[in-house]
């Protein structure tokens, strides 16, 4: 009996965190064949606002996947930060959007990207790092305003969220 409990505790501590949830945002991620899939939902975002996931430890060097709502239509942009302030956007999106939907103040998205080196800066998500979830900020005519609340940082080790391919 003691072995079963001890084994259960060990498995729980080794398994990676593969989801995040708070009042308005939730996310799940999984790796299949070294391809990372992220599903992200924000239940409280309005028109002319943005929400994002930013990968990295500090504000001056984050890879950003930003979801913008403008004219009640959702879009996805990628880029990076070089300090406090809006991100510098890539010329083309460096993730593969599978779904980007906005309806009744709820954004539902899913995107994929290689787990390893990817995008114009060669970002790599194979190692454990902080994923920052940002609930919203203003978005007017393509200009990204400051976020209204502090990002929620979650330590994520994507390689521990593997699913075997069939």
Secondary structure, DSSP 8 states (H G I E B T S, - for coil): -HHHHHHHHHHHHHS---EEE-SSEEEEEEEETTEEEEEEEESS--TTEEEEEEESSSTTS-EEEEEEEETTEEEEEEEE-SSSS--EE-SS-SSEEEEEEEETTEEEEEEEEESSSBTTTTB--SS-EEEEEEEEEEEETTEEEEESS--EEEEE-GGGSB----
